[in-house]
Amino acid sequence: MIKKQNKAIFLDRDGVINVDHAYVHKIEDFHFIDGVFEACQQFVAMGYIIVVVTNQSGIGRGYYNEQQFATLSDWMCNEFAKHQISISKVYYCPHHPDKAIAPFKLDCNCRKPNPGMLYEAIEEFNINVSSSVMVGDKLSDIKAARAAGIKTAILVGSGHSLSDEAKDHADNVCASLQQVPALL
């Protein structure tokens, strides 16, 4: 029996879901970007599963630990659940090739622009890449999507400037996640 493939919306976290205050790891510092819940409700209504893929080098740099990250991620997923939105999973990379402490100082396959987190989700959730979408706010998000074979890569500004190179590599550019459902 062939298992049905899922289509997914891959979301970067900082700058897409929440305001990027740099190394956000406390609930009191986590501020959802306007329209995130409404956009995600629309994604769910369109049949997408939602997967978060986020670089978290703050762990590797020693700014916060994996338990603090897990606590914040659980809280964030619960906030989505209050809006009838299920986050299938939050994947994260704690590594950095230069600016980290052992054992996190390494050049890994999971840190975007490498596609490791996306590959893991694709395998775990039987995701069809040709019907899936990556939404990020940096060139590394777009490059990870391309490397994993994700069909559509969308760049969101969420109040900060975007590099011309990132804009050139994206399929679409939006002000925020709130505008993405209209593109699908």
N, C-alpha and C positions, 0 to 999 in steps of 0.2 A: 504494500500500500504506500503510495506516494504522499508524503506529508506536505500540506499546503505551505507555501512560502509566504512570509509576512513582508509587508512593505513598512519601512521605518522612516521616521524623522529623527535624524541624529542632531542633537543640540549641544553646542559648546555651552559651558555654564556662564563663566564671568564675561559680561558684556553682551550676552544673549538672553539669559534668564534673569540675571541680577546685575545691578550696577557694579561695574568693575572698580572697586576701591583699592585694588592690589592686595593680594593674599588674604582675601576674605575667608575667615574661618570661625567667626562667632555669629550666633543668631542675631544679636543686636546690630551687627554691621551688615547684615544681608538684607538688601532692599530689592524686591522684585521690580523689574522694568514694567511700566504700564502696558497693559494689553497681553501679557504673557499667558495668563490663564485662559482668556478668551481665544487666543490663537491656538493654544493646545487643545481646547475643547473642539475647535474646528478640525484640527488634525485627526483627533480620535473619531469624530463623526465621519471623516473621509476614509476611515479604515486603517490609519497608520498606527503603529506602535511607537512609543516615544522612548528614545535611548539618549542618555547624557554621556558625552565623552569629553573629559576635561583634563588638561595639564594642570598639575598641582605641585609645582616645584617648591612651593613654600614648605612642603613636608620635607623634601630633600635638603632644603636650606636650613632646616631646624626652626622655622618660624612657628610651626604648629605640628602636631603629630597626627598619625593616621586615625586614632580614636576621636580626636577633635573633628577631623574631616568627616568621619562616619556619623558622628552625632549631628553635625550640620546637614549632611546629606539625608539622613533619616527625617529630620525636621522638615527639610525642603520637600521631600516626597510626600510627607503627611499634609503639607500645605496644598500641594497639587491634589491629593486625594479628597480634600475638603471641597474641591471644585469638580469632583467626579472625573479626575484625570489620573490615570495610572502611569507612573514612570516605570518602564520595564526593568531598567537597571541603570545605575550610575557607574561608569567605568572611569578610572582615573590613573594618571601616571604621576608618581611622586619623584621621578628621576630628573636629573639635569646632567649633561655631559661635563660641565665645568664648574658650575656654581652650586655644588651640593656637598654634603658630608657623607662619609661611608655609612651605610652600604648603598646610598642613593646616587652616588656620583658614578654614573655610567651612561654610555651612549646606547640607549635601548631601542627596541622596535615599537614601544608603546607611546613614546612622546611624539605628539603631532609636531611636524608634518608626517611622521611615520604612521603607517596605517594599523599598527598592532591592536589598538583598542577597538577599532572598527572591525577588523578581522575577527576578533574574539566575539563581538556582538553578532556578527553575521553568522558565525558558526552556532553560537548558543541559541539564537532565536530564529534560525532558518530564514534569514532575510534575503529577499530578492533585491540585489543592488540596482538592477535596471529600473525598478519602480520606487527607489528610495531617494531621500534628500538629506543633505548635510547643510545645517545652518550654523555659521560661525561669524566671528567678527575680525578674524585675522587671516593672513595669507596661509599660515600653517594649517588652519582648519580646511581651507579649500584644497591645499595640496594633499592632505590626508585623505580627503574624499576622492580625489582623482586617483591616488595610489591604490585605494581600495576598490575602485571601479564603481563608486556611487554615481548614479546617472546625473543628478542635479546637485549643484553646489551654490548656495545663496549666501551672500555677504550682507550682514546688517551693521549699521553704524552705531545705533543705540547711544547717540549723543557724543561719540568721539570720531575723530578723523580716521579715514581709511586710506591705506596706501594705494597709489595708482596701480602698482603691480597686483595687489590683491583684487582690486576692481576688475583688472584685465583678465584675471583667471576665473572669476566667478561667472556663473550663468546669469545671475540677476543681483542687483544691489538694492537694498531697502533701508529705510530709516530705522526700522525695528522689526522684531518678530511679528508684531501685530499685522504687518502688511504681507507676510509670506503666504497665508492661506489663499489669498486672491491670485497668486501666481501658479497655484497647483491645479 
